[in-house]
Amino acid sequence: MFRCGAVQIRVVLLALCLSIFSPSGQAVENLGTLGAHPRWSVLEKYQETITHDDFARLIQDVYCTHGFGEGLIKIDNESALILKNRDAQSFFTLRFAKDESSRKPVPRLWRPAKSLPLTKPDKPLSGLRIALDPGHLGGKWAKMEERWFQVDETTPVTEGDLTLRASRLLAQRLQKLGAKVLFVRNSTQPITSKRPADFKELARRILIKNGVPQPRMQGEVLDPNDSEKEQTIRWQSEILFYRYSEIRQRAVLVNTKLHPDLVLCLHFNAEGWGDPKTPNLVDPNHLHLLVNGSYLKEELEFDD
């Protein structure tokens, strides 16, 4: 559970991160790939919801543990100035609450732990909203994502299909424990409405920006043995589709519609298997707990 101050800074810092082009394809400095301009006006709702001491502590000990660029955040006794545009030297002013008793209520998108329903012996997850996010896509997209392998003429093993099947099995068990289960993805179709063809021009511009003066298109299907495939418009446009656009749309779905108490992202270990005819499979499993905070200094320089 985040304290009031942590929620405040979380929203502020989420308005500050990644760098290349806007969704329209127009070149814009300090925006992440397919990123959107920060809506600074949203932060007006957080005025006087945090004290100076709590803000400073969270900045130093939680969110900016690696430091941040000069002039990015200026803290005085009554407010914090947060840089909106370095060239124009424009700032957003966040006013502090004078003390704990004068804090204003924090607008919340998530339920704090103390507001969750009491557990029941036979239904320990009763009242919890759990979103299941089966990693990748599967189906006809699996080969594009390079999340598949095939031995001889057998049916290919595709990570996106495996995660979806595992999520459906897990959903049944969670529901028996009382949870309300929501699916971020419940088919092999992408969440995003975009497709690789929508990103060809943006892919070309990114490649040129990255030092490929005359990007080539490649064929209808990428040649996995092409040592320069990552310099093709096709490869770059596919990455923009299944990695950037798809993941951003899943985040929008979670944050604006599902509002779960917990998100479980399911993946299978996709380490290299060597020769497909004699795959070298691996045993390690990983559990990753993602906690918001500790941004890199370079990340904090970005606008979105």
C-alpha positions in Angstrom: 0.0 0.0 0.0 1.2 3.5 -0.8 0.9 6.2 1.7 -0.8 9.5 0.6 2.6 11.1 -0.2 3.8 8.1 -2.2 0.7 8.2 -4.4 1.2 11.9 -5.0 4.8 11.4 -6.1 4.0 8.3 -8.1 1.6 10.4 -10.2 4.2 13.2 -10.6 7.0 10.9 -11.6 4.8 8.9 -14.0 4.5 12.2 -15.9 8.3 12.4 -16.4 9.6 9.1 -18.2 11.3 7.6 -22.0 12.4 9.3 -25.8 11.6 9.6 -29.6 8.2 10.2 -31.3 4.6 11.0 -30.4 1.7 8.7 -31.5 1.0 10.8 -34.5 4.6 10.2 -35.8 5.6 13.9 -35.4 9.1 14.3 -34.0 9.0 15.5 -30.5 11.8 15.7 -28.0 11.8 13.9 -24.7 8.8 11.6 -25.4 9.0 7.8 -25.3 8.3 5.6 -28.3 4.6 6.0 -29.0 4.4 8.2 -25.8 1.9 10.9 -25.1 2.4 14.4 -23.8 2.1 14.6 -20.0 -1.2 16.1 -18.8 0.2 18.3 -16.1 -3.3 19.7 -15.3 -4.2 16.3 -13.8 -1.8 17.0 -10.9 -3.8 20.0 -9.7 -5.9 17.5 -7.9 -2.9 16.6 -5.7 -2.2 20.1 -4.4 -1.7 20.2 -0.6 -2.0 16.4 -0.3 1.6 15.9 1.0 3.9 17.7 3.4 7.4 19.0 2.6 9.1 16.4 4.8 7.2 13.5 3.3 7.8 14.6 -0.3 11.5 15.1 0.3 11.9 11.7 2.0 10.1 9.9 -0.8 12.1 11.7 -3.5 15.4 10.8 -1.9 14.7 7.4 -0.5 12.1 5.8 -2.8 11.7 7.4 -6.3 15.0 9.2 -7.1 17.5 7.1 -5.3 20.0 7.5 -8.2 19.7 11.3 -8.1 18.2 13.5 -10.8 19.4 16.2 -13.2 20.1 19.7 -12.1 17.0 21.8 -12.1 14.6 18.9 -12.6 12.9 19.2 -9.1 13.4 22.2 -6.9 12.1 21.9 -3.3 11.5 24.8 -0.9 9.6 25.0 2.3 6.2 25.6 0.7 6.3 23.9 -2.7 8.2 21.8 -5.2 8.9 23.1 -8.7 8.9 20.3 -11.3 10.5 20.9 -14.6 8.0 20.7 -17.6 10.2 22.0 -20.4 14.0 22.5 -20.0 14.3 24.9 -23.0 11.4 27.1 -21.9 12.3 26.7 -18.2 8.6 26.2 -17.4 7.7 24.4 -14.2 4.7 22.8 -12.5 4.2 24.0 -8.9 3.1 21.5 -6.4 2.0 23.1 -3.1 2.7 21.3 0.1 0.3 20.8 3.0 1.4 22.8 6.0 1.3 19.8 8.3 -0.2 16.3 8.6 -3.6 17.6 9.9 -4.0 19.9 6.9 -3.4 17.3 4.2 -6.2 17.2 1.6 -7.6 13.8 0.6 -5.7 12.0 -2.2 -7.6 11.1 -5.3 -7.1 7.3 -5.8 -7.2 5.0 -8.8 -6.4 2.0 -6.5 -7.8 0.7 -3.2 -5.4 1.0 -0.3 -4.8 -2.2 1.6 -6.7 -1.0 4.7 -9.9 -0.6 2.6 -9.8 -4.2 1.3 -12.5 -6.5 2.6 -11.7 -8.9 5.5 -10.7 -12.4 4.5 -12.9 -15.4 5.1 -11.5 -18.8 6.1 -13.0 -20.6 3.2 -12.6 -17.7 0.7 -9.3 -16.0 1.6 -9.4 -13.9 -1.7 -13.0 -12.8 -1.3 -13.6 -9.3 -2.6 -10.2 -9.0 -4.3 -10.0 -7.9 -7.9 -7.2 -9.8 -9.7 -6.2 -9.1 -13.3 -4.5 -11.8 -15.2 -2.2 -10.7 -18.1 -1.1 -13.6 -20.2 2.2 -12.5 -21.7 2.7 -12.1 -25.4 0.1 -12.9 -28.1 0.4 -16.4 -29.4 -1.6 -17.6 -32.4 -0.5 -16.2 -35.7 1.6 -13.6 -33.9 3.9 -16.0 -32.1 6.5 -16.4 -34.8 6.7 -12.6 -35.3 7.3 -12.2 -31.5 10.0 -15.0 -31.7 8.2 -16.6 -28.7 7.9 -20.1 -30.2 10.0 -23.2 -31.1 9.4 -26.2 -33.2 11.0 -29.6 -33.3 10.9 -31.2 -36.7 7.2 -31.2 -38.0 5.6 -31.2 -34.6 3.1 -28.5 -33.5 5.1 -25.4 -32.5 5.3 -24.4 -28.8 4.1 -20.8 -28.5 4.5 -18.8 -25.3 1.5 -16.6 -25.9 -0.8 -19.6 -26.2 0.7 -21.3 -23.1 0.3 -18.2 -20.9 -3.3 -17.8 -22.0 -4.1 -21.5 -21.2 -2.3 -21.2 -17.8 -4.2 -18.0 -17.1 -7.6 -19.7 -17.7 -6.6 -22.5 -15.4 -5.4 -20.1 -12.8 -8.6 -18.1 -13.0 -10.7 -21.1 -12.0 -8.6 -21.6 -8.9 -8.6 -17.9 -7.9 -12.4 -17.8 -8.3 -12.8 -20.8 -6.0 -10.8 -18.8 -3.4 -13.3 -15.9 -3.8 -11.4 -13.5 -6.1 -13.0 -11.6 -8.9 -10.9 -12.4 -11.9 -10.4 -10.0 -14.8 -8.5 -10.7 -18.0 -6.2 -8.2 -19.6 -6.1 -10.6 -22.6 -8.4 -13.5 -23.1 -7.7 -14.4 -26.7 -4.8 -14.6 -29.2 -5.9 -11.2 -30.6 -3.9 -8.0 -29.7 -5.4 -5.4 -27.3 -4.1 -2.6 -29.5 -6.0 -1.8 -32.7 -2.8 -1.0 -34.5 -0.9 -3.4 -36.7 2.7 -3.4 -38.0 1.7 -1.7 -41.3 0.6 1.3 -39.2 4.1 1.9 -38.1 6.2 1.6 -41.3 6.8 5.4 -41.6 7.7 5.7 -37.9 9.9 2.7 -38.1 11.8 4.2 -41.1 12.3 7.5 -39.2 13.5 5.7 -36.1 16.1 3.7 -38.1 17.3 6.9 -39.8 17.6 8.5 -36.4 19.6 5.5 -35.2 22.1 5.7 -38.0 20.6 3.6 -40.8 20.4 6.2 -43.7 18.5 4.0 -46.1 16.4 1.4 -44.3 15.2 -1.5 -46.3 11.8 -3.1 -46.1 12.8 -6.8 -46.2 10.4 -9.5 -47.6 6.9 -10.5 -46.5 8.4 -12.6 -43.7 11.6 -11.7 -41.9 14.6 -14.0 -42.5 15.7 -15.2 -39.0 19.2 -15.7 -40.4 19.5 -12.2 -41.6 22.2 -10.6 -39.4 20.9 -7.1 -40.2 17.2 -7.8 -39.7 17.0 -5.3 -36.9 17.9 -2.6 -39.4 14.9 -3.3 -41.6 11.6 -1.4 -41.6 9.6 -4.6 -41.2 11.4 -5.7 -38.0 11.2 -2.2 -36.5 7.5 -1.8 -37.3 6.7 -5.3 -35.8 8.5 -4.3 -32.6 6.5 -1.1 -32.5 3.3 -3.1 -32.8 3.7 -6.1 -30.4 6.0 -4.5 -27.9 5.3 -0.8 -27.6 1.8 -0.4 -28.8 0.4 -3.6 -27.3 2.0 -3.1 -23.9 0.9 0.5 -23.7 -2.7 -0.5 -24.5 -2.7 -3.2 -21.9 -1.5 -0.5 -19.4 -4.3 1.8 -20.4 -6.8 -1.1 -20.0 -5.5 -1.9 -16.5 -5.3 1.7 -15.3 -8.5 3.1 -16.8 -11.0 0.2 -16.9 -10.1 -2.8 -14.8 -8.7 -1.1 -11.7 -7.6 -4.4 -10.1 -6.0 -4.8 -6.6 -3.3 -7.0 -8.1 -2.1 -7.7 -11.6 -0.4 -11.1 -12.4 1.6 -11.1 -15.6 2.3 -14.7 -16.7 5.3 -15.6 -18.9 7.2 -18.8 -19.7 11.0 -18.8 -19.7 11.9 -17.8 -23.2 15.7 -18.2 -23.1 17.4 -19.4 -26.2 17.1 -23.1 -27.0 20.0 -23.5 -29.5 19.5 -25.9 -32.3 15.7 -26.4 -32.8 16.2 -30.0 -33.7 18.0 -30.7 -30.4 16.7 -27.9 -28.1 18.6 -27.2 -24.9 15.7 -26.4 -22.5 16.3 -24.8 -19.2 15.0 -25.4 -15.7 15.1 -22.0 -13.9 11.9 -20.2 -12.9 11.6 -16.6 -11.9 9.2 -14.6 -9.8 9.5 -10.9 -10.3 7.7 -8.4 -8.0 7.5 -5.0 -9.6 7.4 -2.1 -7.2 7.2 1.5 -8.4 10.3 3.5 -7.6 14.0 4.0 -7.9 14.0 5.6 -11.3 17.3 6.0 -13.1 18.6 9.5 -13.5 18.4 9.2 -17.3 14.7 8.1 -17.1 13.7 11.2 -15.1 14.9 13.5 -17.9 12.2 12.2 -20.2 8.8 13.9 -20.3 6.4 11.0 -20.3 
